[in-house]
Amino acid sequence: MSLTGFLPSFARAREHPSALLLAAQLVSLLLYPLVDGTNTGRVLLGAVSLTVVPLAVWVVRRSAATNWIAWTLALPAIGLSAAGILLQRPDLIAWASLLESALYFYAAASLIAYMLHDHNVTTDELFAAGATFTLLAWGFAYAYYVCQFWYPGSFTGVTAPERSRVWIELLFLSFSTLSGVGNGDIVPLLPQARVLVMLEQVAGVGYIAVAVSRLIGMSVSRQRDRE
């Protein structure tokens, strides 16, 4: 691609940071089944995760939220995650996951405030609606990972119920809980895990009721104004 063609594309991308964040998370989700179980795959997924963190900070910057809070969470998370992957230190990865969970929740709250602040539905707000859902799902999945590290035996599953749940299982539990599907093959056992799952159930219902319904309402209102 020539420079003259690249610059407009880059400008359009900058106008929709929520779309880039959503795309990065979906790419990591699609990559996981292909590379899971290999050292190279873990490094690749770690690199994608480290890319998502700055994108989440970028999204916060576009909102009215305080940017330094996002960087305070993001920079240590990037450092701990990289060190944990390179040194094979699960404890460092757990601390990084705690910071990433907090960052994703903060970014999700910032996006919700961004969507509620405007009275017109823009393309970026529609992407923001999807990105907020994935941020919440990832945030709770990281919280589940930390819970399992601090409280072994927090979760069980249909397959090999005695072992700890891997990341994709915890993310699957998070998406199932947040969307209200509740497939049930990953089950919280300890009280700490069950409290987190209940909080995510409340967050899922609240997000759909407040954010998505408002976007739909504004879209309908805009269509009526045109008529």
For each residue, the residues with C-beta under 8 A, 3 or more apart:
1: 5 6 9
2: 5 6
3: 6 7
4: 7 8
5: 1 2 8 9
6: 1 2 3 9 10
7: 3 4 10 11
8: 4 5 11 12
9: 1 5 6 12 13
10: 6 7 13 14
11: 7 8 14 15
12: 8 9 15 16
13: 9 10 16 17 19 20
14: 10 11 17
15: 11 12 124
16: 12 13 19 20 123 124 127
17: 13 14 20 21 55 58 59 62 124
18: 21 22 59 62 111 124 125 127 128 130 131
19: 13 16 22 23 124 127 131
20: 13 16 17 23 24 55 58
21: 17 18 24 25 52 55 56 58 59 131 134 135
22: 18 19 25 26 127 130 131 134
23: 19 20 26 27
24: 20 21 27 28 48 51 52 55
25: 21 22 28 29 52 131 134 135 138
26: 22 23 29 30 134
27: 23 24 30 31 48
28: 24 25 31 32 45 48 49 52
29: 25 26 32 171
30: 26 27 33 34
31: 27 28 34 35 41 44 45 48
32: 28 29 35 36 45 167 168
33: 30 36 168
34: 30 31 41
35: 31 32 38 40 41 42 44 45
36: 32 33 41 45 166 168
37: 41
38: 35 41 42
39: 42 43
40: 35 43 44
41: 31 34 35 36 37 38 44 45
42: 35 38 39 45 46 85
43: 39 40 46 47 85
44: 31 35 40 41 47 48
45: 28 31 32 35 36 41 42 48 49
46: 42 43 49 50 81 82 85
47: 43 44 50 51
48: 24 27 28 31 44 45 51 52
49: 28 45 46 52 53 81 100
50: 46 47 53 54 78 81 82
51: 24 47 48 54 55
52: 21 24 25 28 48 49 55 56 138
53: 49 50 56 57 74 77 78 100 103
54: 50 51 57 58 74 78
55: 17 20 21 24 51 52 58 59
56: 21 52 53 59 60 70 74 103 104 107 135
57: 53 54 60 61 67 70 71 74 103 107
58: 17 20 21 54 55 61 62
59: 17 18 21 55 56 62 63 107 110 111 128 131
60: 56 57 63 65 67 69 70 106 107 110
61: 57 58 67 70
62: 17 18 58 59 114
63: 59 60 110 111 113 114
64: 110 113 114 117
65: 60 69 70 106 109 110 113
66: 69 70
67: 57 60 61 70 71
68: 71 72
69: 60 65 66 72 73 106
70: 56 57 60 61 65 66 67 73 74 103 106 107 110
71: 57 67 68 74 75
72: 68 69 75 76
73: 69 70 76 77 99 100 102 103 106
74: 53 54 56 57 70 71 77 78 99 103
75: 71 72 78 79
76: 72 73 79 80 96 99
77: 53 73 74 80 81 96 99 100 103
78: 50 53 54 74 75 81 82 96
79: 75 76 82 83 96
80: 76 77 83 84 92 93 95 96 99
81: 46 49 50 77 78 84 85 92 93 96 100
82: 46 50 78 79 85 86
83: 79 80 86 87 89 92
84: 80 81 87 88 89 90 91 92 93 96
85: 42 43 46 81 82 88 93
86: 82 83
87: 83 84 92
88: 84 85
89: 83 84 92 93
90: 84 93 94 149
91: 84 94 95 149
92: 80 81 83 84 87 89 95 96
93: 80 81 84 85 89 90 96 97
94: 90 91 97 98 145 146 149 150
95: 80 91 92 98 99
96: 76 77 78 79 80 81 84 92 93 99 100
97: 93 94 100 101 142 143 145 146 149
98: 94 95 101 102 142 143 146
99: 73 74 76 77 80 95 96 102 103
100: 49 53 73 77 81 96 97 103 104 138 139 142
101: 97 98 104 105 139 140 142 143 146
102: 73 98 99 105 106 139
103: 53 56 57 70 73 74 77 99 100 106 107
104: 56 100 101 107 108 135 136 138 139 142
105: 101 102 108 109 135 136 139
106: 60 65 69 70 73 102 103 109 110
107: 56 57 59 60 70 103 104 110 111 135
108: 104 105 111 112 132 135 136 139
109: 65 105 106 112 113
110: 59 60 63 64 65 70 106 107 113 114
111: 18 59 63 107 108 114 115 128 131 132 135
112: 108 109 115 116 132 207 210 211
113: 63 64 65 109 110 116 117
114: 62 63 64 110 111 117 118 125 128
115: 111 112 118 125 128 129 132 211 214 215
116: 112 113 210 211 214
117: 64 113 114
118: 114 115 121 122 125
119: 218
120: 218 222
121: 118 125 126 215 218 219 222
122: 118 125 126
123: 16 126 127
124: 15 16 17 18 19 127 128
125: 18 114 115 118 121 122 128 129 215
126: 121 122 123 129 130 215
127: 16 18 19 22 123 124 130 131
128: 18 59 111 114 115 124 125 131 132
129: 115 125 126 132 133 211 212 215
130: 18 22 126 127 133 134
131: 18 19 21 22 25 59 111 127 128 134 135
132: 108 111 112 115 128 129 135 136 207 211
133: 129 130 136 137 178 207
134: 21 22 25 26 130 131 137 138
135: 21 25 56 104 105 107 108 111 131 132 138 139
136: 104 105 108 132 133 139 140 178 200 203 204 207
137: 133 134 140 141 171 174 175 178
138: 25 52 100 104 134 135 141 142 171 174
139: 100 101 102 104 105 108 135 136 142 143
140: 101 136 137 143 144 174 177 178 196 199 200 203
141: 137 138 144 145 167 170 171 173 174
142: 97 98 100 101 104 138 139 145 146
143: 97 98 101 139 140 146 147 196
144: 140 141 147 148 154 155 165 170 173 174 193 196
145: 94 97 141 142 148 149 167 170
146: 94 97 98 101 142 143 149 150
147: 143 144 150 151 154 190 192 193 196
148: 144 145 151 152 154 155 164 165 170 193
149: 90 91 94 97 145 146 152
150: 94 146 147 192
151: 147 148 154 190 192 193
152: 148 149 164
153: 156 189 190
154: 144 147 148 151 188 189 190 192 193
155: 144 148 164 165 169 170 173 186 187 188 189 193
156: 153 161 162 165 186 187 189
157: 160 161 165 169 185 186 187
158: 161 185
159: 185
160: 157 163
161: 156 157 158
162: 156
163: 160
164: 148 152 155
165: 144 148 155 156 157 169 170 173 186
166: 36 169 170
167: 32 141 145 170 171
168: 32 33 36 171 172
169: 155 157 165 166 172 173 186
170: 141 144 145 148 155 165 166 167 173 174 186
171: 29 137 138 141 167 168 174 175
172: 168 169 175 176 183 186
173: 141 144 155 165 169 170 176 177 186 197
174: 137 138 140 141 144 170 171 177 178 200
175: 137 171 172 178 179 181
176: 172 173 179 181 182 183 184 186
177: 140 173 174 180 182 197 200 201 204
178: 133 136 137 140 174 175 200 201 203 204 207
179: 175 176 204
180: 177 201 204 205
181: 175 176
182: 176 177
183: 172 176 186
184: 176 187
185: 157 158 159
186: 155 156 157 165 169 170 172 173 176 183
187: 155 156 157 184
188: 154 155 193 194 196 197
189: 153 154 155 156 193 194
190: 147 151 153 154 193 194
191: 194 195
192: 147 150 151 154 195 196
193: 144 147 148 151 154 155 188 189 190 196 197
194: 188 189 190 191 197 198
195: 191 192 198 199
196: 140 143 144 147 188 192 193 199 200
197: 173 177 188 193 194 200 201
198: 194 195 201 202
199: 140 195 196 202 203
200: 136 140 174 177 178 196 197 203 204
201: 177 178 180 197 198 204 205
202: 198 199 205 206
203: 136 140 178 199 200 206 207
204: 136 177 178 179 180 200 201 207 208
205: 180 201 202 208 209
206: 202 203 209 210
207: 112 132 133 136 178 203 204 210 211 212
208: 204 205 211 212 213
209: 205 206 212 213
210: 112 116 206 207 213 214
211: 112 115 116 129 132 207 208 214 215
212: 129 207 208 209 215 216
213: 208 209 210 216 217
214: 115 116 210 211 217 218
215: 115 121 125 126 129 211 212 218 219
216: 212 213 219 220
217: 213 214 220 221
218: 119 120 121 214 215 221 222
219: 121 215 216 222 223
220: 216 217 223 224
221: 217 218 224 225
222: 120 121 218 219 225 226
223: 219 220 226 227
224: 220 221 227
225: 221 222
226: 222 223
227: 223 224
